[in-house]
């Protein structure tokens, strides 16, 4: 079973090498690795090119934002299973992809698999700041703002082809819309992998405090768009997130 992993980046020279190496160090052999760069200007392109013989597909060109870049990667992907690895993040260990494939193999009707993740400080110490345990999948939890951690979710390619890519009308939280469309609207079959999948650095693409209020507003729009009780769902989603922080 081939697994496509997509990394999108723009000006990430301080983290891109660790991200790439965490993918290349996986003990699962059949990986298609796709890197989409937004025409970086800080030296990121040179770092990526140093791994060119180990990266399956690589392009560097301007885009319309991170979700446009992800969509490019999705259209290029040829794997049976597709997932993301953001340029600020790393796999938790070398066996993650093997565990994900095993979860699909054991549950042949499964359309998606997700797991757990940790957030760490963006420094050499990498102190754990937030522990994101997904827990078993229950459809009703979606109405209370629960969603699986986006970078831990892997879908079968045929499901993505059927249900579509990221909606570029949502600039900051299109991953919320994407997951709700798959899970809440289309009710796909999802399985929880009780294992850490990803280590995420605070301050990266998906954890920037600066964008927190913009994400909050766009989340509200997305929940309302899909017919959920938007204020309640967003409030409970943020409350759950606060509980995950480690003192």
C-alpha positions in Angstrom: 0.0 0.0 0.0 1.5 3.3 -1.1 1.3 6.3 1.3 1.6 9.8 -0.1 2.9 12.4 2.3 2.6 16.1 1.4 4.7 18.9 2.9 3.9 22.5 2.1 6.2 25.3 3.0 7.1 28.9 2.6 10.3 30.5 4.2 10.8 27.7 6.7 14.6 27.3 6.6 14.9 26.7 10.3 12.6 23.7 10.4 12.2 22.2 6.9 15.3 19.9 7.2 14.0 18.2 10.4 10.6 17.9 8.8 12.0 16.2 5.7 14.2 13.9 7.7 11.4 12.8 9.9 9.6 11.6 6.7 12.6 10.0 5.2 13.4 8.2 8.4 10.1 6.3 8.5 10.6 2.6 8.6 7.8 2.1 6.0 9.3 1.7 2.6 6.4 2.5 0.2 6.2 6.3 0.7 5.6 8.9 -2.0 7.0 12.2 -0.6 5.7 15.4 -2.2 7.0 18.9 -1.3 5.2 22.0 -2.4 7.2 25.2 -1.8 5.6 28.7 -2.3 8.7 30.1 -3.9 10.6 30.7 -0.7 13.2 33.5 -0.6 15.1 32.7 2.7 17.1 29.6 1.6 14.4 27.0 2.1 14.6 26.0 -1.5 18.3 25.2 -1.3 17.7 23.0 1.7 14.9 21.1 0.0 17.0 20.6 -3.2 19.7 19.0 -1.1 17.2 16.1 -0.6 16.0 16.1 -4.2 17.2 12.5 -4.8 14.9 11.3 -1.9 11.9 13.5 -2.6 9.4 12.0 -5.1 7.9 15.2 -6.4 8.9 18.8 -5.7 7.7 22.1 -7.1 8.4 25.7 -6.0 6.1 28.4 -7.3 3.8 31.1 -6.0 0.5 30.0 -4.6 -2.7 31.5 -3.1 -1.9 30.4 0.4 -1.4 27.1 2.3 -4.6 25.4 1.3 -3.9 26.1 -2.4 -0.5 24.5 -1.9 -2.1 21.5 -0.2 -4.6 21.1 -3.0 -1.7 21.1 -5.5 -0.1 18.3 -3.5 -3.4 16.3 -3.3 -3.8 16.5 -7.1 -0.2 15.2 -7.6 -0.5 12.4 -5.0 -0.8 8.8 -6.4 -0.8 6.9 -3.1 -3.6 4.7 -1.8 -3.5 6.7 1.5 -2.7 10.5 1.7 -1.6 12.6 4.7 0.1 15.9 5.5 3.3 16.8 7.3 3.6 20.5 7.8 7.0 22.1 7.5 7.2 23.1 11.2 6.3 19.6 12.4 7.8 16.1 12.6 6.6 12.5 12.9 6.6 11.4 16.6 8.8 8.4 15.8 10.0 6.3 12.9 7.1 3.8 13.1 4.2 6.2 12.6 3.4 5.4 8.9 3.7 1.7 9.5 1.1 2.0 12.3 -1.2 4.0 10.1 -1.0 1.4 7.3 -1.6 -1.4 9.8 -4.8 0.4 11.0 -6.1 0.6 7.4 -5.2 -3.0 6.8 -7.0 -4.2 9.9 -10.1 -2.2 9.1 -10.6 -2.7 5.4 -13.8 -0.6 5.3 -12.1 2.3 7.0 -11.9 5.5 5.0 -9.7 7.5 7.4 -7.4 7.1 10.3 -6.3 9.6 12.9 -4.2 9.6 16.1 -2.7 11.8 18.8 -0.2 14.7 18.8 1.9 16.9 21.0 2.7 20.5 20.8 6.2 21.6 21.8 8.0 24.9 22.4 9.8 26.3 19.4 13.3 26.0 20.8 16.1 23.5 21.5 14.4 22.3 24.7 11.1 21.3 22.9 9.2 21.3 26.1 5.7 19.7 25.8 3.1 22.5 26.0 -0.1 20.7 24.9 -1.1 17.1 24.8 -3.7 16.4 22.1 -5.3 13.0 22.7 -7.9 12.3 20.1 -9.9 9.5 21.8 -12.2 7.1 20.2 -14.3 8.4 17.3 -17.9 9.3 18.2 -20.0 11.1 15.6 -22.0 13.1 18.2 -18.8 14.7 19.4 -18.6 16.7 16.2 -21.5 18.7 17.3 -19.6 19.8 20.4 -16.6 21.2 18.5 -14.5 18.1 18.6 -12.4 17.3 15.5 -9.4 15.0 15.1 -6.1 16.8 15.0 -5.7 17.7 11.4 -2.1 16.6 10.8 -2.8 13.2 12.2 -5.6 12.4 9.8 -4.9 10.1 6.8 -7.6 9.4 4.2 -7.8 6.9 1.3 -7.2 8.6 -2.0 -10.5 7.4 -3.4 -12.4 9.3 -0.6 -10.5 12.5 -1.4 -11.3 12.1 -5.1 -15.0 11.7 -4.2 -15.4 14.4 -1.5 -13.0 17.0 -2.8 -10.1 19.2 -1.7 -9.8 22.2 0.5 -12.2 25.1 0.0 -10.2 28.2 -0.8 -13.1 30.5 0.3 -11.8 29.8 3.8 -8.3 31.3 4.1 -7.2 30.3 7.7 -9.4 27.4 8.9 -10.2 25.5 5.7 -9.0 22.3 7.5 -12.1 22.7 9.8 -14.4 22.9 6.8 -12.6 19.9 5.1 -12.9 17.7 8.2 -16.6 18.7 8.8 -17.4 18.0 5.2 -15.9 14.5 5.4 -17.0 13.5 8.9 -20.2 15.5 9.6 -21.8 15.9 6.2 -20.6 12.7 4.5 -20.2 10.5 7.6 -17.2 8.6 6.4 -15.8 5.7 8.4 -13.1 6.8 10.7 -10.8 4.8 13.0 -8.8 6.1 16.0 -5.1 5.0 16.2 -4.3 5.2 19.9 -0.7 6.4 19.3 1.2 9.6 18.8 1.5 10.6 15.2 3.0 14.1 15.1 5.1 16.6 17.1 4.1 20.2 16.4 6.0 23.3 17.2 4.2 26.2 18.7 4.3 29.3 16.5 4.1 27.3 13.3 1.6 27.4 10.5 -1.2 25.9 12.6 -0.3 27.2 16.1 0.3 30.9 15.7 -1.2 32.9 18.5 -1.3 35.9 16.2 -4.0 34.3 14.0 -6.0 32.8 16.9 -8.9 35.3 16.7 -9.1 35.1 12.9 -9.3 31.3 13.2 -12.0 31.7 15.8 -14.2 33.8 13.5 -13.6 31.6 10.5 -14.4 28.5 12.5 -17.7 30.2 13.5 -18.5 30.8 9.8 -17.7 27.2 8.9 -19.8 25.6 11.6 -22.7 27.8 10.6 -22.1 27.0 7.0 -22.6 23.3 7.8 -25.7 23.8 9.8 -24.3 23.3 13.3 -24.9 25.4 16.4 -21.9 27.6 15.6 -21.5 29.6 18.8 -21.8 26.5 21.0 -19.5 24.4 18.8 -16.7 27.0 18.7 -17.0 27.8 22.4 -16.7 24.1 23.3 -13.9 23.6 20.8 -11.8 26.3 22.4 -12.7 25.2 25.9 -11.5 21.7 25.0 -8.2 23.1 23.6 -7.5 25.0 26.9 -7.9 21.8 28.9 -5.2 20.2 26.8 -2.5 22.6 27.8 0.1 21.3 30.3 1.0 23.5 33.3 
